[in-house]
Amino acid sequence: MLRTLIVEDNFPFRNVLRSELLSQFPSTEVVEAGSGEEALEKIGSHPADLVLMDIGLPGQNGLEVTQKIKADHPDTTITILTGYDLPEYREAAIRCGASCFMGKDSFKWEQIFTLVGCFQEAKLKGRKPNCIRLAGGFE
């Protein structure tokens, strides 16, 4: 089963994201965290396959948390999903180990569905996903 971690402090947005993912992928396990510290705790006890990470979080920001997750779980794919859609944040996301960057104001649900669907299919087939480009990733 694909395990996706949503790291987002805006509860209404996090709730919509979770609901949309579960409506499209009911067999996917969706775990939520409202802060960077909570994300690190949750991924430490149950690693995720895919993380959807906001940048503007209370405490540690999403870029710091991305770097920590990638250090301990290098195979976890992290997609930045943020309102800070600026070139300097995209560059910082790459440096911190994110594979994909989506602005909240410009992303399309199809991008996220394509990404999650690709991960789910790869996991079912026992192979490593190769779908970052499909969702607008860096690779």
HELIX and SHEET records of a PDB file:
HELIX    1   1 PHE A   11  GLN A   24  1                                  14    
HELIX    2   2 GLY A   36  SER A   45  1                                  10    
HELIX    3   3 GLY A   62  ASP A   72  1                                  11    
HELIX    4   4 PRO A   87  CYS A   96  1                                  10    
HELIX    5   5 TRP A  109  LEU A  124  1                                  16    
HELIX    6   6 ARG A  133  ALA A  135  5                                   3    
SHEET    1   A 5 GLU A  29  ALA A  33  0                                        
SHEET    2   A 5 ARG A   3  VAL A   7  1                                        
SHEET    3   A 5 LEU A  50  MET A  53  1                                        
SHEET    4   A 5 THR A  77  THR A  82  1                                        
SHEET    5   A 5 CYS A 100  GLY A 103  1                                        
END                                                                             
